[in-house]
Amino acid sequence: MADVDAILALANPDWNDPNDKRCIAACLVNVVYQLEKGKEKEEMANECCKLLEFKVYEKIMETRGGQEVIFGAVFQWVGKSRRGKDEGKPPSEVVAFRGTIPKGKDFLHNWKAANACHKSISRGDIGLQYLQRCIKRHGPHNIWIVGHSLGAAIATVAARKMGKEERNKMEAHLFNPPFLSPRLPELTFFEMVGRNLAAVRDIWRSLGFGAPNALDFMMIDDEKLCALYNDFIGVSGWNPNIYVGKNDPVSCSYIRYFEVMGAMYKDKSKPLHERMKYLFSFEVAQETTPVHLLPSANLFVKDSGIFHPLENHCLRQWWSRNINLKVKAYVAPVNAPRTQT
C-alpha cells in the first residue's frame, strides 16, 4: 500500500494543486493493484480509499482462464463538498487502471502494447464502457482517467476511442506510459530518408514493378500517411498529464519525442502535415495512428539520479509531494490543418 504518512498528508487536499492531484491519482491506481491481490489486501485498499474520501464503486474485470482478473476500478468521491469560488473541485469519479502484476495474466497485453497493437488490447474497450457510464452520470469535466505503465496505455486507448468533446474535457494522469518506438533523431533525418525511400519506390513503380517489400514496409503511401496525420491531429485538444522518469527505459522516450514535436510545432518553414508524414513512415503501418503518439501533453519529468530500471518505473515514486519535477506543456497548433486524403 501507499505510505500511511503520504495518505494522511492528503487528507485535506488542495484540488487546485497539481502535486496533490498527482499524489491522489497515484494512490488510487495503487488501490487497484491491491484489489487484484486478494481479500486481505482489498481490506487495506478500502481503508486507503476512506482516508482519501473515495470509495470503490465498481471493479473493472476480465475473465481469463476461467478466472476473473481485476485490472481497473471506478472510484466515487464521497467527501464533503469543497466547491467554493476559489477552491478546486474534486472529481466525481475516477477511472483507474493498474499496470502489470508479475504473477498475473498481463503479459499478452504487454506484448501488444510493445508492438503498438493498442487497438487489439481488449482492456481498452472494456475500460471505455465504464468511462462512458461515468460520463453519463456526471459529465466528462467531472471525470478523471488515470493509469500506470500498462494501465496508462489502456487509459490512452480508451480515451482515444471517446468522442472529441468528451475526451478534451476529461482530466488524465498517466504514470510511466510505455513508449517503445525507436528513439527519435532530429526530424531532418526522417525527411531525408523518407524522401529518398519515396523516390526509389516511385521509380520502381514507373518502370512497371511493384515496390520491394522493404519499401512497402518503410514507406506508406501518401494517402495513408495523410489519413494517419488526420487521425493524429484530431486528438490535439486533449492534454493528458504524463509522468515519466528520466532513467525509466519504458517511458523515457516520451522526453525526446516531445522535444522533436515541440521543435516541429515552432518551425513555420513547412506545413505541419508535410513534416509529420515522415515520422509516420517509420511507425508500424496500421489503420490509425499508433496510440502512444500524442500531439499534446503536460510532460512531468523526474530525474531520480538512480539507474535501477524498477525503481525508475515504480508507481510509489509519484505519491510523494516532495519530489522535484520539470514540467513543460506541449500543445499542437490550434490551426494545424487537416489534409485531403
N, C-alpha and C positions, 0 to 999 in steps of 0.2 A: 504494500500500500504506500501511498504518498506519505511523506514525513508528517507526523502529527503536528509538529510546530508549524510546518508550511500551511497545513489546512487551517489551523487555528488563526493564523495570520490573515486568512481570507474570510474570516467570519463576518466582517463588515466591509465588503469590498467597495472600491470606488469604480463604478461602472463606466466612468469616463477615462479611467487609467488603462492604457494598453497593457501594462505589466500585470495588473490584476486580472484582466480578461485572459491574457495568455496563461497565467497560472491556473485559473479556474478551468479553462478548456483542457489543459494537460491533465489536471486531476480527474476530470470526468472521463477522459479517454482511459486513464489508468483504472477507473472503476470497471470499464468494460473488460479489461484484461482479467480482473479478479472474478467477474461473473462467470467466465468460462472455466475457472479453476475449481468449481465445486461449492458445496453448501457453506463450508466454514469460511471460505474467502468471500462468499456472497454476503454473509452477515457483516463482515468488516466493510465491504463495499457500501452497503446500505447505511452504515454508521457515518462513513465519509460523506455520503450524499446529504445526510441530515445536517452535518456541520456546514456544508456548502449551501444549504437551504434548497436542495433539489431532491427529487425522488425519481426512482426508476419507473417510468410509465409503461414502457414496452421493451422487451428484449428482441433484438434482430437476429434471426437464426436461419440456418440452412440445414438440410439433412444430408449427411454423407456416411455411407457405410452403415445405414440404419441408425445412426446416432445424430442427435441434434447438436450443432456447433453454434455457439453464441459468438458472433463477430462484431456486434454493434448493439446500441441501445438508444432509446429515446428518453431523455430526462426532462421533467417538468419543473419549472420554478415554483416553489411553494413558500417562499419567504414573504415577509411583509413588503408591501409596495413602497418603493422609494423613488417616486417619479416626480420630484419637484421640478421647478423651472430650470434650475441649473444642474440637476443631478442626472447622471446617466440612467439608462433603463436596462434592467436585466432581460435576457432573452426569455420568452415564454416557454420555449422548448429548445433543447439541444440534441441534435442527432450526431452520435459519436461512433467511430469505428476504430477498433484496435488493429495493431499490426500482427506480425507472426508470433505464434507461440511455438517454441521448438518441437514440443511433442504433440502439437496439434495437427490439423489436416489443412494446412495453409499453403503447402509447397506448390500445388498446381497453380494456385492464384499468383504466387510469387513468380513462377516460370512465365506465365502470361504477361505479367507486368514487366518483367525483364526483357521480353521480346516485343514490347509495345503493342501487345494484343489486348489492349484495355477494353475494347468493346466486347470481348468474349468473356470478361470477368462477370460471372453471373451475380456476384455480390453487389455490383454496381446497380444492376436492375432491381434487385431486392431493396437496396437502400433507397432507390428513387421512389419506390412505392410508399415507404414510410415518410420520406420528405414531403411528398405530395399531400399526404394526410395531415401532416403538421401544418403545412401552408394553408390548407383548407380550414383548419381550426383557428389559426392565429394570424395568417398573412405572412409573406416572406420576410418583411422587415423585423419580425419578432422571432426569427429562427436563426440559430447558428448551426453550421455543419463543421465538424471537427474530426481529425483523424491523425494517426501516427503511422509512418512507414507504409506498409501495405494498406493500412486503413486510410492514409492520406490519398493514395491512388484510388481507392474505392470511392472516397468522398468526391474526388475530382471527376471520376466517371459519372457519378450520379448527378453532380451539379451541371456538367456539360450537356446532359440529356434533358435538363429542365428548359422551360421557356425562358426567353431572354429577359423579360421584365422581372420574372420571379428570381432568376439567378442573380441579377445585378443588385437586387435589394437584400440579398441574404449574406450575412457575415460568415466568413470562413476562416478557420485556423488550422493550418496543415503543418504537422511536425515531421521533419525529415522525410519528405516525399521522395520516392525513388526517381532519379533522373539517370537513366542508363544509356542514353545516346553517347556517341563519342564526344570527347571534349572538343569544344568549338575553337578553331583558329580564327584569325581575322576573316571577316566575311569576304574580303577580296579574294581569298583563296578559293572559296566556294564559287565565286563568279568566274574566276579564271578556269578552273577545272570543269565546271558545269558548262561554260560556253564552248570549251573545246570538245567535250563529250557530245554536246548537241550538234556541233558542226560535223563531227565524224559520223554520227548517226544519220544526219540528213544526207551526207554524201553517199553512204551505203544505200539509202532508200532511193536516191536519184538514179542510181545505177541499176535499180530493179531488184535489189537484195533486201531481205528483211534485216533489221538491225541485229547485230550479235547479241546473244543473251546477256552478256555482261553489260552492254549499253542499255538494254531494256531494264535491267535491274537498277543501274546507277542513274539513269536519266529518264524521268517520267515525261510523257507528252505534255506540251504546253497547256493543252486543255485541262488535263488532270491537275497540273500544278496550279492553275487558276482556281480550280474547284477547291483544292486544299487551302489556298490562300484565303478564299472567301469564308471557308469554314473557320479558319484560324481567327480572322479579324472580326468575325461575328461574336466572339467571346470577349472582345476588348473592353466591354463595360463592366466586367466582373473583376474585382480587385481583391483576391484572397490574400490573407496574411500567411506567408510561407516562412517557416523557421528551419534554418539549415546550420549544420556545424561545418566550419571551415575545413576540418580534417575528417569529415564523415564521407567515406567513399561512396555511400549510397546517394546522398543528396547534394554534395558539394558542387557538382557540375552546374547546378542552378546559378551559382555565382557568376561563372564565366558566361553562361547562356544569356543572362540578363545584361551583363556588360556589353555583349555583342548586340543585343536587341536595343539597348539604350543608345548606343552609338549609331545604330541604323535609324532610329527614330529622329535623331538630331541631324542626320545627313540629308539635306534637301536637294542634292545634286541629281538624284534619280527617284522615280516613283517607288513607293514602298513595296508594291507588289512585284516590281521588277527585281528587286533585291531579294525578296523573300523566296522567290521560286527556286533560287539556287540552294537555299537552305533546305527546302523540302526535297530536293533531288537526292539528298544524302540520307533521308529517312526511309524506313520501310514503307513501300507503296501500299496504301490501303484506301478505303473509300472515304475516310475522313482524316483530318489532321491527327497525328499521334497525340493522345490526350495530355501527355505531360508537357507539351509545348504550349505555354500560355502567353498571351500577348501582354498582360498587365499583372502586377502583383506588388504588394508591400513586402520586400525581402528583408528578413531579420537574420543576421549572420553572427554566430557565436564562434570566437576563437578561444578554445579552451587551453591551448598550449599542450594538450595531451594527444598523443598519436595512436592511442588504442582504439581500433575501429568500433568495438562495442560501446565504449564509453562515449564516443562522439555520436553514436546513433541512438543511444538510450533515451527514453521518454523522461526520466526523472530530472534531467538537467533543465527542463523547461518549466517546472512548477515552483522554482525559487524566484523571489522578487529581486534578489541581489546578484544579478548577472549582467555583464556588460555586453550589449548588443549594438551592432552597427545596423542602422535602418536606412533603407533607400526605397523610394517609390518609383516603380517603372510603369508608365502609363502610355499605352499606344495612342498615337494622334487621333483626336476625335474626328478629324476629317479624312482619315485614311480611306481611300476609295476602294470600292469593290471592283472586280474586273468582270468582263464579259467572257463567259466560258464558251 
